[in-house]
Amino acid sequence: QVQLVESGGGLVQAGGSLRLSCAASGSTFSINGIGWHRQAPGKQRELVAALNSGGLPNYADSVKGRFTISRDNAKNTVYLQMDSLKPDDTAVYYCQMDLSLGGFTYRYWGQGTQVTVSS
């Protein structure tokens, strides 16, 4: 059974940086698309950054130029580097991976990690 385990969240002052990690384990698979989403209190979950199977990134306008999504296929791990953080970036961040197993593709989610940016 596949599991995604996130790490790297925490409390940081505005202008600071954090790097989130999301490692997949538990089966034999290949990683297709990946993404990072976030959900702030009282708001809907939104896509922050995505990376398709061809390696083309896509970012929400609110994070362009500040966040960078990347992947390490050898480690089955995806990352979100977050720089110049703002209080509005405060949210629970979730990683998402589309994994191919046995000829089918499934979407998996991490457990979420809290990011809090103080002003």
N, C-alpha and C positions, 0 to 999 in steps of 0.2 A: 504494500500500500504506500502510495506516495505521500510524503509530508513536505510542507514548506515551512521553514523556521526562519523568522525574521529577527534581526538584531540591529542595534545602533541608534535607537531612539533615545530621547532624553530632553533635558532642559538646557536651553542655550539663550544667550542674550541676542537681541536684534543685531544683525550684521555678522553673526557668527556662522559656523558651518557644522554640518553633521553628515555622516555617510551611513546610509541604511544598507543592510545586506539581507539577502533572502536566499537560503540554500535549500535545494531540493534533494531528497533522498528517498530510498525505499524500494526502488524498482529500476528496471532498465528502460530508459526512455530517451527520446530526443526532444530538445526544447525548440519550440516554434516561436510564436510571439510571446513577448513579456510586457508587463506594465506595472506601474505604480499608481495607486489610487489613494485618495484621502477623504476622510469624512470629519468635518468639524461639527461641534454640538449644534443641533437644530438645523443642520444642512444636509443635503443629499450627498451621497458619495460621488466624487468626481475623478475623472482620469487626469492624472498629473503629467505622466510621461509614458511613452510606449516605444517599443523597439520591435519591428517586425522581423520575420525570419530572414529577410535579406539584409538586416542590419540598418535599416533606415529609421532614424528616431523621429518622434513627434512629441511636441510639448504643448501643454496648455499655455495660453498667452500670459497668464499670471506668473509663470515660472521661467519663461524663455530667457536665456542668458544667465540664469542663476542655478538651474538644476541640470544635472547630466545623468542620463541613464546609460548603463553599460552591463556587459555580461562576461562571465568567464566560463566558457563551455567545459573546460577541463575540470572545474570545480562545481559545475552545475549551480552556479551562484549568479545572482543578478544584484546590481548595486544602484543606489540613487545617491549621487553626490549633491548635497544641497548647500549652496553658498549664499552669502548676503541674505540670510534669513530675516523674515519679517514677522511681526506678531500675527498677521493674517495667515501665515503658514501653519499656525497651530492646528493640529488635527491628529487623528489616528490614521496612520499610513498602512496600506495593505499592498503586498505584492501579489501579482497574478502571473501565472505561467500557463501557457498552452502546451501541453506535453503530448507527444505521440507515443502510444503504447499499443503494440499488437495490431497496428494498422488503423487505429482510431485515435482521434485527438480529443483530449479532455482538458478542461480549464480547472486549475487548482488555485487556491487562495492561501496566503499566509494568515497568521493569527492576528496580525495587526500590532503596530508599535506606536506608542504615543510620542509625538513631537510637540514640545511646548517652547514657544519663543517669547521671551519677556521683553518688554519695551524699556 
